[in-house]
């Protein structure tokens, strides 16, 4: 079986099983996190369609991400999670999927849902199968330990990496996903950080404007604000794709759970990165 080895274990998150479990627990109980650890749900998802989650090192964005995963624990358990993230490395095809094998983390292996991946590829003319795009990319990998913390090995996933993030392409991916996954118990995750390396006041002003567009489920307005304000949000394409797919799957509302910056962790507000956790629901 094809195994995608972790590239960020010991860097963005702890490298051993015990240390990683402890680190994720501390994200949930952190003063900027939800303040409690989640229970493992058994019921399938009913209302929740998608999450928007940050993907920095856990010491910076983990408490904000924990809000999204705590809400997921209250909503239910998906059979398959489709994780869409930006391509930071520039490697591989424009929009790249891995369609078979497992991804390994210190908490074990997560199997790719090959059957559903093939369904998505069957309706898409824009998504390529390209393992190399994923080899060194962190935006999808860092979501998996949180999911494993909740569900162990009882879920599958599909990774989709966006090097090309124009609105037309992102909308097409969202439409493709919605067509392929209809009536299945799936969760979408758009992995993104917000403004990068601006002062706290500027970052928060820009990010709140973008978050408002996301919570309106308006992908056109998201792009207008990202481009018009010059917002250095890295995963606007995956976020737009999640909005488009979610609306096709019946979503009607989105809610900001938490917004903080790296400055809220480190105390250095001169050059921060913004992090947001958002739910998209029916």
C-alpha positions as CSV (number, residue, x, y, z in Angstrom):
1,X,0.0,0.0,0.0
2,X,1.2,3.5,-0.8
3,X,2.2,5.4,2.3
4,X,2.6,9.2,2.5
5,X,4.9,9.8,5.4
6,X,4.5,12.9,7.6
7,X,6.7,15.9,6.8
8,X,5.8,18.0,9.8
9,X,5.8,15.6,12.7
10,X,8.3,17.0,15.2
11,X,8.0,20.5,13.6
12,X,4.4,21.9,13.2
13,X,3.2,19.3,15.8
14,X,4.8,16.8,18.3
15,X,6.5,13.8,16.8
16,X,5.6,11.0,19.2
17,X,2.1,9.6,19.9
18,X,2.0,10.5,23.6
19,X,3.4,14.0,23.1
20,X,1.0,14.6,20.3
21,X,-2.0,13.5,22.2
22,X,-0.9,15.7,25.1
23,X,-0.4,18.7,22.7
24,X,-3.8,18.4,21.2
25,X,-5.4,18.1,24.6
26,X,-3.7,21.3,25.6
27,X,-5.0,23.0,22.4
28,X,-8.6,22.2,23.6
29,X,-8.0,23.3,27.2
30,X,-5.9,26.4,26.2
31,X,-7.1,29.9,27.3
32,X,-7.8,30.7,23.6
33,X,-9.3,27.3,22.9
34,X,-12.8,25.9,23.7
35,X,-11.7,25.3,27.3
36,X,-12.7,21.6,27.4
37,X,-11.8,18.3,25.7
38,X,-14.3,16.8,23.3
39,X,-16.3,13.5,23.6
40,X,-16.1,11.1,20.6
41,X,-19.4,11.3,18.7
42,X,-21.1,8.2,17.3
43,X,-24.0,9.7,15.3
44,X,-23.5,10.7,11.6
45,X,-23.4,14.4,10.7
46,X,-26.8,16.0,10.1
47,X,-26.3,19.8,9.9
48,X,-22.5,20.5,9.7
49,X,-21.2,20.5,6.1
50,X,-17.8,22.2,6.3
51,X,-15.1,23.7,8.5
52,X,-12.6,26.4,7.8
53,X,-9.5,25.7,9.9
54,X,-6.0,27.2,10.3
55,X,-2.9,25.1,9.6
56,X,0.1,26.8,11.3
57,X,2.1,25.1,14.0
58,X,0.0,23.9,16.9
59,X,1.6,26.2,19.3
60,X,0.3,29.1,17.3
61,X,-3.0,28.1,15.7
62,X,-3.9,24.9,17.5
63,X,-6.2,26.5,20.1
64,X,-8.1,28.2,17.3
65,X,-8.4,25.0,15.3
66,X,-9.6,23.2,18.4
67,X,-12.8,25.3,18.3
68,X,-13.7,23.8,15.0
69,X,-12.9,20.3,16.1
70,X,-14.8,20.7,19.3
71,X,-17.9,21.8,17.3
72,X,-17.4,18.8,15.1
73,X,-17.5,16.5,18.1
74,X,-20.9,18.0,19.0
75,X,-22.3,17.6,15.5
76,X,-21.3,14.0,14.7
77,X,-18.9,11.7,12.9
78,X,-18.3,11.8,9.1
79,X,-17.4,8.7,7.2
80,X,-15.1,10.6,4.9
81,X,-13.4,14.0,5.3
82,X,-12.4,15.9,2.2
83,X,-9.5,18.2,3.1
84,X,-8.6,21.0,0.7
85,X,-5.5,23.1,1.3
86,X,-3.3,25.6,-0.6
87,X,0.0,24.4,-2.2
88,X,2.8,26.3,-0.4
89,X,5.6,24.4,-2.1
90,X,4.8,25.0,-5.8
91,X,5.3,21.3,-6.5
92,X,3.0,19.2,-8.6
93,X,-0.1,19.9,-10.7
94,X,-2.4,22.9,-10.4
95,X,-5.1,21.1,-8.4
96,X,-3.8,17.8,-7.1
97,X,-5.4,14.8,-5.4
98,X,-4.0,11.7,-3.9
99,X,-6.5,8.9,-4.7
100,X,-5.1,5.9,-3.0
101,X,-3.0,4.7,0.0
102,X,-2.7,6.0,3.5
103,X,-1.2,9.1,5.2
104,X,0.8,8.4,8.3
105,X,1.0,10.5,11.4
106,X,2.4,9.7,14.9
107,X,-1.2,8.7,15.8
108,X,-1.4,6.1,13.0
109,X,-2.5,5.7,9.4
110,X,-5.5,7.4,7.7
111,X,-6.8,5.7,4.6
112,X,-7.7,7.6,1.5
113,X,-11.3,6.9,0.3
114,X,-10.3,5.6,-3.1
115,X,-13.9,4.8,-4.2
116,X,-15.1,8.4,-3.5
117,X,-11.9,9.9,-4.9
118,X,-12.6,8.1,-8.2
119,X,-16.1,9.4,-8.2
120,X,-14.8,13.0,-7.8
121,X,-12.2,12.5,-10.5
122,X,-14.9,11.0,-12.8
123,X,-16.9,14.2,-12.8
124,X,-13.9,16.6,-12.8
125,X,-11.9,17.9,-15.7
126,X,-9.7,20.1,-13.5
127,X,-8.4,17.8,-10.7
128,X,-5.3,15.7,-11.4
129,X,-3.9,12.7,-9.5
130,X,-0.5,13.9,-8.4
131,X,1.1,12.5,-5.3
132,X,4.2,14.7,-5.5
133,X,2.2,17.9,-4.8
134,X,1.4,16.5,-1.4
135,X,4.8,15.2,-0.4
136,X,6.1,18.2,1.5
137,X,2.8,20.2,1.9
138,X,1.7,20.9,5.5
139,X,-1.8,22.5,5.0
140,X,-3.6,19.2,4.8
141,X,-1.4,17.1,7.0
142,X,-1.8,19.2,10.1
143,X,-5.6,18.6,10.1
144,X,-5.3,14.8,10.4
145,X,-4.1,14.5,14.0
146,X,-7.0,16.5,15.3
147,X,-9.4,14.2,13.3
148,X,-7.5,11.1,14.7
149,X,-7.8,12.5,18.2
150,X,-11.6,12.5,17.7
151,X,-12.2,9.5,15.6
152,X,-9.1,7.2,15.8
153,X,-8.9,5.3,12.5
154,X,-12.6,5.0,11.9
155,X,-12.8,7.6,9.1
156,X,-11.3,8.0,5.6
157,X,-10.2,11.1,3.8
158,X,-9.4,12.7,0.5
159,X,-6.6,15.3,0.1
160,X,-6.9,18.0,-2.6
161,X,-4.1,20.6,-2.9
162,X,-4.6,23.9,-4.7
163,X,-1.7,25.6,-6.5
164,X,-4.1,27.3,-8.8
165,X,-6.7,29.3,-6.8
166,X,-8.6,31.5,-9.2
167,X,-12.3,31.8,-8.6
168,X,-13.4,29.9,-11.7
169,X,-11.2,26.9,-10.8
170,X,-12.2,26.9,-7.2
171,X,-15.9,27.1,-8.1
172,X,-15.5,24.2,-10.5
173,X,-13.8,22.0,-7.8
174,X,-16.7,22.8,-5.4
175,X,-19.3,21.9,-8.0
176,X,-17.4,18.6,-8.8
177,X,-17.3,17.6,-5.1
178,X,-20.9,18.4,-4.5
179,X,-22.0,16.3,-7.5
180,X,-19.8,13.3,-6.4
181,X,-20.6,13.3,-2.7
182,X,-24.4,14.0,-2.7
183,X,-26.3,12.1,0.1
184,X,-23.1,10.8,1.7
185,X,-21.9,11.4,5.3
186,X,-19.0,13.6,4.5
187,X,-17.3,16.7,5.9
188,X,-15.4,19.3,4.0
189,X,-12.4,21.1,5.5
190,X,-10.9,24.2,4.0
191,X,-7.4,24.6,5.5
192,X,-6.2,28.2,5.5
193,X,-4.5,30.9,7.5
194,X,-5.5,34.5,7.2
195,X,-3.4,37.6,6.9
196,X,0.4,37.0,7.1
197,X,3.0,39.2,8.8
198,X,1.2,42.5,9.2
199,X,0.6,44.3,12.5
200,X,-2.3,43.2,14.7
201,X,-4.6,46.1,13.9
202,X,-4.2,45.8,10.1
203,X,-4.4,42.0,10.1
204,X,-7.6,42.0,12.2
205,X,-9.2,44.7,10.1
206,X,-8.5,42.8,6.9
207,X,-9.4,39.4,8.3
208,X,-12.7,40.5,9.8
209,X,-13.7,41.8,6.4
210,X,-12.8,38.5,4.7
211,X,-14.5,36.5,7.5
212,X,-17.7,38.5,6.9
213,X,-17.7,37.4,3.3
214,X,-17.2,33.8,4.3
215,X,-20.0,33.9,6.8
216,X,-22.3,35.3,4.1
217,X,-21.4,32.2,2.0
218,X,-20.4,34.6,-0.8
219,X,-17.4,33.3,-2.7
220,X,-17.6,36.2,-5.2
221,X,-17.4,38.7,-2.3
222,X,-14.6,36.7,-0.7
223,X,-12.4,37.2,-3.8
224,X,-13.3,40.8,-4.2
225,X,-12.2,41.5,-0.6
226,X,-9.1,39.3,-0.7
227,X,-8.0,41.0,-4.0
228,X,-9.2,44.5,-3.2
229,X,-7.6,44.7,0.2
230,X,-4.5,42.7,-0.7
231,X,-5.2,40.1,2.0
232,X,-2.4,37.5,2.2
233,X,-4.9,34.7,3.1
234,X,-3.2,31.5,1.7
235,X,-6.2,29.2,1.2
236,X,-8.8,31.4,-0.4
237,X,-9.3,28.9,-3.2
238,X,-10.0,25.9,-0.9
239,X,-12.3,28.2,1.1
240,X,-14.3,29.2,-2.0
241,X,-14.5,25.6,-3.1
242,X,-15.9,24.7,0.3
243,X,-18.5,27.5,0.2
244,X,-19.6,26.5,-3.3
245,X,-19.9,22.7,-2.5
246,X,-21.6,23.4,0.9
247,X,-24.3,25.5,-0.7
248,X,-24.9,22.8,-3.3
249,X,-25.2,20.3,-0.4
250,X,-27.8,22.4,1.4
251,X,-25.8,24.7,3.6
252,X,-27.5,28.0,4.5
253,X,-25.4,29.5,7.3
254,X,-21.9,30.0,8.5
255,X,-20.6,31.0,11.9
256,X,-17.3,32.3,13.2
257,X,-16.2,30.2,16.2
258,X,-12.9,31.9,17.0
259,X,-10.5,34.4,15.5
260,X,-7.1,35.1,17.0
261,X,-3.6,35.9,15.8
262,X,-0.1,34.6,16.5
263,X,0.4,37.8,18.5
264,X,-2.3,36.6,20.9
265,X,0.0,33.6,21.6
266,X,3.4,35.2,21.6
267,X,2.6,38.8,22.7
268,X,4.4,40.2,19.6
269,X,1.8,42.2,17.7
270,X,4.2,43.8,15.2
271,X,3.9,41.0,12.5
272,X,1.2,38.5,13.1
273,X,-0.6,35.7,11.3
274,X,-4.4,35.5,11.6
275,X,-6.3,32.3,12.3
276,X,-10.0,31.6,12.1
277,X,-12.3,28.7,12.8
278,X,-15.6,28.8,11.0
279,X,-18.5,26.3,10.6
280,X,-20.8,26.0,7.5
281,X,-24.1,24.3,8.2
282,X,-27.5,23.3,6.8
